[in-house]
Each structure stands twice: as structure tokens, then as C-alpha cells.
């Protein structure tokens, strides 16, 4: 399997691990080597409820026994997609009320940009330096790291970039701006959190000039920060909300959500303003509905603050410069990219899966399942500290 992986499957780096997976359950991934590995990454924030959560698996099995794909998105009424969209509407503040289901976070970003341009009739997009929104051409166009974009130009025109947490840049948001798009918590940049009233004042500026505010909650959404969506910590509601990753509990899904007034502009002039064959797939919607229901009803969100506190109490060491982030979305600064990669490799050897941040490789990612136990947190942190103490 290891050999065939490198022969037949396209790679994204020259140093893929090629770790051979046998099965995964709860907080652990089991390799074909007979060992189990504690997972502090959760598929890069995707496995909200851990691996193979029984309620998610059962929802998939039940739906598979009924039907799979039956028609392109938006034509037929199907139980699970409707239930998912209804529960999202009931669980989010006004004016968020209607959801467009797609296949990934990146597609949801592209759809949200189209929606903002269609609704406002404007062309300019404001995004943020060091932002990350995905790798389709549209999502890459509004991502803020030139190293990752340079070889794929030309990208979308009329995209301008401002600095996160810098209100002096607000004057660049004008009557020409269709939308401002940002991650509520900047992910690839090292889990940077909005400071003070930054988001409140940003929303105010958007309202002053008639621009829409799009919040990318693909990583922090679905309870990861202790709220269903992290914007709820900061006293605002976006005009368009984008979600993905942890939404499906381990299956591929994305969505963007807005008011009915805004969303309906995709249905005319031209009609079919966004088209997706498999968006709203009933199997995926069943898994997503089960995930959302469990996040809302299980008490896991209420446990997140305690788990974050434990991580911060345990991960104290001279080699740890600082820890960014919120809830179970933490970035541990180990000083240099080289050392972080070394620590990640040694953690894997000792049975712990960690990762690094895309742009800031000196930061080690910790984004475990919300279901992780306090004992499992202690176990994993001990492995990290033992490695830091080795030299």
C-alpha cells in the first residue's frame, strides 16, 4: 500500500508521510503497523466528533439504505438536506436564514464571492494579508500569501489586501467594495484572533459603504472555539457565513449561508447563478445533520474552554514561545520551522499525531476532536514535553 500510494496517487509535497491507515475510532488512528496513534489534528479540524462517531456512521448507513444521489442541487426536496439547512437556520442568529450546500469549503468561498458581487453589483473584493481560503482559483485569489499563488496567476482581478487587526486600513474599504472576506480566526497564519472591537468596527465600516462582510468559519466553526461559530464571541453577525471542514464529521462538505434577500439573487439574472451537481448530497447531508445535532446537544462546546485551559496549563516549556488561538484551535510556537517538523516527526514515532501551520511552519497545530478526553490531552501533552526535554 505504501509503495502504490506514491506510484498511483498524486502528491502535494515531496515529503508525504505515507502512513498506512488500518482503521480510526474516537481520538485514535490505527496503523497497519499494529500501533495506535493519538490524534491531535482531527484531519485538520475536519473530524469534529472524532473518528467514526457512531451517530455519524449510523446516519450514513440509514441514508445509504434509502437512496444516494438523485438529482442536481436545488431541484428535489430531500429529507436530510432540508433538515440540515433548517437546523442551521434555527441555530444561527438573524439575518442568517438560508443555506446553499456545496462540496467543500473552497467551493463555498467561491460561491460566497459570486453572491456578494451579484447582490451588490460591485467588483472589488477586500481580503487580508496572510489569509487562507482554499485552493480553487477564486479561493486562491483572495488568499493572502504570494508564495502559494505566484505560479498560478493570473487570478481574479480587483482583489486588494489589508492587514488583520489594523483599523488604519479601513479607509481602503469604499463604495467600490463588493465584500470584505476574512477568516474569523486566521488559520494558516498561526490561529490569530481578532483583537478588542476589531470585528465590530470592521462590520460598521462595511455597513457605512454598503459592502458585505463574509466570514470564513471553515476551520473554527462547529463548536471548535466553544461556540457553534466563532463570530459569536465577537459581537457581530456576518452578511454571508462560510463553513466546511468539521461540518461533516469526516465527510466532504461545505456551505455558505445568508439572508433570503441576498441568497435569492443567485436564482435570477442569470438563473442558476451557482450550480453544483453533488452539493446537498443526501449521504453527506445525513452525516452533517448528525454532526450538527450532536455538537448542539452533547455539551461538547461547553467543555471546550476547560480543555483549552488544560492544554495551556500543560504546554509550558522554555522551547514554547507562545500559544495562539482559541478553544481547541491552538498553535504552539516552537521557534523555527525546522524544529517544529522535527518535533512532529518524533511525536509520530511516539504515537502522537500533530501537524504544522501552512504559512507559519514554526507553529505546531493542535486541533483535536471536540470529543477528546482530559486524560487523552494529558497523555499527548506529556509526549510533546518529553520530546522538548530531549535536548
ChimeraX attribute file (.defattr): number of C-alpha atoms within 10 A of each C-alpha:
attribute: neighborCount
match mode: 1-to-1
recipient: residues
	/A:1	11
	/A:2	10
	/A:3	8
	/A:4	9
	/A:5	14
	/A:6	12
	/A:7	10
	/A:8	8
	/A:9	8
	/A:10	8
	/A:11	11
	/A:12	7
	/A:13	7
	/A:14	6
	/A:15	7
	/A:16	10
	/A:17	9
	/A:18	12
	/A:19	13
	/A:20	14
	/A:21	14
	/A:22	13
	/A:23	13
	/A:24	17
	/A:25	13
	/A:26	18
	/A:27	25
	/A:28	23
	/A:29	22
	/A:30	17
	/A:31	15
	/A:32	12
	/A:33	10
	/A:34	8
	/A:35	12
	/A:36	20
	/A:37	19
	/A:38	24
	/A:39	28
	/A:40	25
	/A:41	22
	/A:42	28
	/A:43	20
	/A:44	21
	/A:45	29
	/A:46	26
	/A:47	27
	/A:48	30
	/A:49	29
	/A:50	26
	/A:51	24
	/A:52	17
	/A:53	21
	/A:54	14
	/A:55	16
	/A:56	24
	/A:57	16
	/A:58	15
	/A:59	20
	/A:60	20
	/A:61	14
	/A:62	12
	/A:63	18
	/A:64	14
	/A:65	9
	/A:66	9
	/A:67	11
	/A:68	12
	/A:69	14
	/A:70	13
	/A:71	14
	/A:72	14
	/A:73	19
	/A:74	16
	/A:75	8
	/A:76	9
	/A:77	10
	/A:78	16
	/A:79	12
	/A:80	22
	/A:81	24
	/A:82	17
	/A:83	16
	/A:84	23
	/A:85	22
	/A:86	15
	/A:87	16
	/A:88	20
	/A:89	19
	/A:90	12
	/A:91	15
	/A:92	15
	/A:93	13
	/A:94	13
	/A:95	17
	/A:96	23
	/A:97	20
	/A:98	19
	/A:99	23
	/A:100	22
	/A:101	27
	/A:102	26
	/A:103	20
	/A:104	20
	/A:105	28
	/A:106	26
	/A:107	27
	/A:108	28
	/A:109	32
	/A:110	22
	/A:111	23
	/A:112	28
	/A:113	24
	/A:114	17
	/A:115	25
	/A:116	28
	/A:117	18
	/A:118	20
	/A:119	19
	/A:120	17
	/A:121	12
	/A:122	15
	/A:123	17
	/A:124	21
	/A:125	25
	/A:126	21
	/A:127	25
	/A:128	22
	/A:129	18
	/A:130	21
	/A:131	24
	/A:132	26
	/A:133	29
	/A:134	20
	/A:135	17
	/A:136	13
	/A:137	18
	/A:138	19
	/A:139	22
	/A:140	24
	/A:141	27
	/A:142	32
	/A:143	24
	/A:144	23
	/A:145	18
	/A:146	12
	/A:147	8
	/A:148	14
	/A:149	17
	/A:150	10
	/A:151	8
	/A:152	10
	/A:153	10
	/A:154	10
	/A:155	15
	/A:156	14
	/A:157	11
	/A:158	11
	/A:159	17
	/A:160	18
	/A:161	19
	/A:162	19
	/A:163	15
	/A:164	22
	/A:165	17
	/A:166	12
	/A:167	15
	/A:168	9
	/A:169	13
	/A:170	14
	/A:171	8
	/A:172	13
	/A:173	23
	/A:174	17
	/A:175	13
	/A:176	16
	/A:177	25
	/A:178	28
	/A:179	29
	/A:180	26
	/A:181	28
	/A:182	22
	/A:183	27
	/A:184	25
	/A:185	26
	/A:186	24
	/A:187	27
	/A:188	23
	/A:189	20
	/A:190	27
	/A:191	25
	/A:192	20
	/A:193	18
	/A:194	20
	/A:195	11
	/A:196	10
	/A:197	13
	/A:198	16
	/A:199	21
	/A:200	14
	/A:201	14
	/A:202	20
	/A:203	20
	/A:204	14
	/A:205	18
	/A:206	21
	/A:207	13
	/A:208	12
	/A:209	14
	/A:210	17
	/A:211	27
	/A:212	25
	/A:213	24
	/A:214	27
	/A:215	25
	/A:216	30
	/A:217	27
	/A:218	31
	/A:219	29
	/A:220	32
	/A:221	24
	/A:222	30
	/A:223	25
	/A:224	27
	/A:225	27
	/A:226	25
	/A:227	20
	/A:228	21
	/A:229	23
	/A:230	24
	/A:231	23
	/A:232	14
	/A:233	13
	/A:234	15
	/A:235	10
	/A:236	16
	/A:237	20
	/A:238	22
	/A:239	22
	/A:240	26
	/A:241	25
	/A:242	29
	/A:243	27
	/A:244	32
	/A:245	25
	/A:246	32
	/A:247	33
	/A:248	25
	/A:249	32
	/A:250	25
	/A:251	21
	/A:252	20
	/A:253	29
	/A:254	27
	/A:255	26
	/A:256	29
	/A:257	27
	/A:258	24
	/A:259	17
	/A:260	13
	/A:261	11
	/A:262	20
	/A:263	22
	/A:264	15
	/A:265	18
	/A:266	19
	/A:267	11
	/A:268	10
	/A:269	9
	/A:270	10
	/A:271	11
	/A:272	12
	/A:273	15
	/A:274	16
	/A:275	14
	/A:276	15
	/A:277	14
	/A:278	17
	/A:279	24
	/A:280	28
	/A:281	22
	/A:282	23
	/A:283	22
	/A:284	28
	/A:285	29
	/A:286	27
	/A:287	29
	/A:288	30
	/A:289	25
	/A:290	25
	/A:291	25
	/A:292	24
	/A:293	15
	/A:294	16
	/A:295	23
	/A:296	17
	/A:297	9
	/A:298	11
	/A:299	12
	/A:300	20
	/A:301	22
	/A:302	15
	/A:303	18
	/A:304	23
	/A:305	17
	/A:306	15
	/A:307	18
	/A:308	19
	/A:309	13
	/A:310	15
	/A:311	21
	/A:312	15
	/A:313	9
	/A:314	14
	/A:315	18
	/A:316	14
	/A:317	12
	/A:318	10
	/A:319	15
	/A:320	15
	/A:321	13
	/A:322	16
	/A:323	21
	/A:324	15
	/A:325	22
	/A:326	21
	/A:327	23
	/A:328	28
	/A:329	24
	/A:330	24
	/A:331	27
	/A:332	24
	/A:333	23
	/A:334	23
	/A:335	16
	/A:336	12
	/A:337	17
	/A:338	11
	/A:339	17
	/A:340	23
	/A:341	19
	/A:342	11
	/A:343	20
	/A:344	20
	/A:345	16
	/A:346	18
	/A:347	21
	/A:348	17
	/A:349	11
	/A:350	17
	/A:351	18
	/A:352	23
	/A:353	24
	/A:354	26
	/A:355	24
	/A:356	23
	/A:357	22
	/A:358	16
	/A:359	18
	/A:360	18
	/A:361	22
	/A:362	22
	/A:363	31
	/A:364	26
	/A:365	31
	/A:366	24
	/A:367	26
	/A:368	28
	/A:369	28
	/A:370	26
	/A:371	20
	/A:372	24
	/A:373	13
	/A:374	13
	/A:375	9
	/A:376	15
	/A:377	19
	/A:378	14
	/A:379	13
	/A:380	21
	/A:381	20
	/A:382	14
	/A:383	17
	/A:384	19
	/A:385	17
	/A:386	11
	/A:387	16
	/A:388	17
	/A:389	11
	/A:390	6
	/A:391	5
